[in-house]
Amino acid sequence: MDTAQSLAAITLLLDLQEFEVVEVAEDRGQKLRRLTVIPKATAGLCPYCGRLCEERHLCRDRKVVDLPMGGWGTELVVRLWQFRCEGCDRFFTPRFAALSEGAHATERFLCRLAELAGRGDVSMAARFFGIPEKTAEEWCYGYLEQKQREQKSRTELKPVRSLGIEELSLKKDTGSSAAC
C-alpha cells in the first residue's frame, strides 16, 4: 500500500468528516500517534458578513487530544487557516464541529471523558486518558455546561401564535379560529 492509500485509510479510521490526514508520526516511548490533519474545505464563510472567502491569510497548528486508537494515545495537529474577508476586511478562522471551543480536544473525546467521569470520578477518567487531573476537570465541567446551555436553548418556550385552533382550520383559513 502506498503512502496516499495509507493516509486515506487512516482518514477513514479517524472518522472526522471535516478533516483529512496528511501525515502520521509515532512516538513509541510515549505510545502516542500524532496525526496531522487539514480541513477538507478550502474556503470559509465570514461570520461577520456571511461572504464566502478563499483568500488565506496564514496557517496555525493547534494540538488537539482525540480518543486513543489501538492502545495508543492520539494527538491531532490541526492546521487551521485564517481567512481575510474582502467584503468587510476582517480576519477569521472557521469553526469546526469536531473541535471543542476553548478546549484542546475533540468533541467526542470530551463526551467520553464526561461519560467516564460520570460513572466514576474525574480523577479516574484523567488517569484512564493520561491527562492531568486539573485539565480533565476543566474540560469535563466546561463540556457539561456547554451541553446544558445547548439543551436549554433547544427547549426554550416559543411564543404562542394561536389558541384552540385545529391544524385543518388554519390550512383552510375558514376564519373560524382567531390567531393571537
C-alpha positions in Angstrom: 0.0 0.0 0.0 1.4 3.4 -1.0 1.5 6.5 1.2 -1.6 8.1 -0.3 -3.6 4.9 0.2 -2.3 4.6 3.8 -3.3 8.2 4.6 -6.7 7.7 3.0 -7.3 4.6 5.2 -6.2 6.4 8.3 -8.6 9.3 7.4 -11.4 6.8 7.2 -10.5 5.2 10.5 -10.2 8.6 12.2 -13.7 9.4 11.1 -13.7 13.2 11.3 -15.8 14.3 8.4 -14.3 17.8 8.1 -10.6 16.7 8.0 -8.2 14.6 6.1 -4.9 13.1 7.4 -1.8 14.3 5.7 1.0 13.0 8.0 1.4 10.3 10.7 4.2 10.2 13.3 4.6 7.8 16.2 6.3 8.3 19.5 6.9 4.7 20.6 8.3 5.8 24.0 5.1 7.6 24.9 2.8 5.3 22.9 1.5 8.3 21.1 0.3 8.8 17.5 0.5 12.3 16.1 -1.8 12.8 13.1 -1.5 16.0 11.1 -4.9 16.9 9.7 -6.1 19.6 7.4 -9.6 20.8 6.7 -11.3 19.4 3.6 -12.9 22.8 2.9 -10.6 25.3 1.1 -12.8 28.3 1.8 -14.5 29.8 4.8 -17.7 31.7 5.4 -17.2 35.0 7.1 -19.0 35.0 10.4 -19.3 38.8 10.3 -20.9 39.4 6.8 -21.6 35.9 5.5 -19.4 36.2 2.5 -17.5 33.2 1.0 -13.8 33.8 1.4 -11.0 31.9 -0.3 -8.1 34.2 0.5 -6.0 32.5 3.2 -4.0 34.9 5.4 -2.0 32.5 7.5 -1.9 29.0 8.9 -1.6 27.9 12.6 -1.1 24.4 14.0 -3.3 23.5 17.0 -2.6 20.4 19.1 -5.8 18.6 20.0 -6.4 15.4 22.0 -8.5 12.7 20.5 -9.7 9.3 21.6 -7.0 6.6 21.8 -6.6 4.2 18.9 -5.3 0.7 19.4 -4.0 1.4 22.9 -2.0 4.4 21.8 -2.9 8.0 22.6 -3.9 10.2 19.7 -2.9 13.8 19.2 -4.1 15.7 16.3 -2.1 18.5 14.8 -4.8 20.5 13.2 -3.8 23.0 10.5 -6.2 25.9 10.9 -6.3 28.6 8.2 -7.1 32.2 8.9 -9.0 33.9 6.2 -9.3 37.5 5.2 -12.7 38.7 4.1 -12.6 41.2 1.2 -16.1 42.3 1.9 -15.7 43.6 5.5 -11.8 43.5 5.7 -11.8 41.3 8.8 -9.9 38.1 9.6 -11.4 34.9 10.9 -10.7 31.2 11.5 -13.7 28.9 10.6 -15.1 26.8 13.4 -15.3 23.0 13.1 -18.0 20.8 14.7 -15.4 18.2 15.6 -13.2 20.6 17.6 -14.3 21.8 21.0 -14.3 25.5 21.5 -12.0 26.5 24.3 -10.5 23.1 25.0 -7.7 21.4 23.1 -9.7 18.3 22.5 -12.3 16.9 20.1 -16.0 16.9 21.0 -16.0 13.1 21.0 -13.1 13.0 23.4 -14.9 15.4 25.8 -18.1 13.3 25.5 -16.2 10.1 26.5 -14.3 11.9 29.3 -17.6 13.2 30.8 -19.2 9.8 30.4 -16.4 8.1 32.2 -16.2 10.8 34.9 -20.0 10.3 35.4 -19.5 6.6 36.0 -16.6 7.1 38.4 -14.9 10.4 39.1 -12.8 12.9 37.2 -9.6 11.7 38.7 -10.1 8.2 37.4 -11.1 9.5 33.9 -8.0 11.6 33.8 -5.8 8.6 34.7 -7.6 6.5 32.1 -6.9 9.0 29.3 -3.5 10.0 30.6 -4.2 13.7 31.0 -3.6 16.0 34.1 -6.5 15.8 36.6 -7.0 19.6 36.6 -7.2 19.7 32.8 -9.7 16.8 32.8 -11.8 18.7 35.4 -11.9 21.9 33.4 -12.7 20.2 30.2 -15.3 17.9 31.7 -17.2 20.6 33.5 -16.9 23.0 30.6 -18.3 20.4 28.2 -21.2 19.6 30.5 -22.0 23.3 31.0 -21.9 23.8 27.2 -24.3 20.8 26.7 -26.7 22.2 29.3 -26.7 25.6 27.5 -27.4 23.9 24.2 -30.2 21.8 25.7 -31.8 24.9 27.3 -31.7 26.9 24.1 -33.4 24.0 22.2 -36.2 23.6 24.8 -36.9 27.3 25.3 -40.6 28.1 25.0 -41.8 29.5 21.7 -44.3 32.4 21.7 -47.9 31.4 21.4 -49.2 32.1 17.9 -52.7 30.7 18.2 -55.1 29.3 20.8 -57.5 26.4 20.3 -57.0 26.1 16.6 -57.1 22.9 14.7 -54.5 22.5 12.0 -57.1 22.0 9.3 -58.8 25.3 10.3 -55.6 27.1 9.8 -54.9 25.4 6.4 -58.5 26.1 5.1 -58.5 29.6 6.5 -62.2 29.4 7.3 -61.9 32.2 9.7 -63.5 30.1 12.5 -60.3 30.4 14.6 -58.8 33.5 15.8 -55.0 33.9 15.7 -53.2 35.7 18.6 
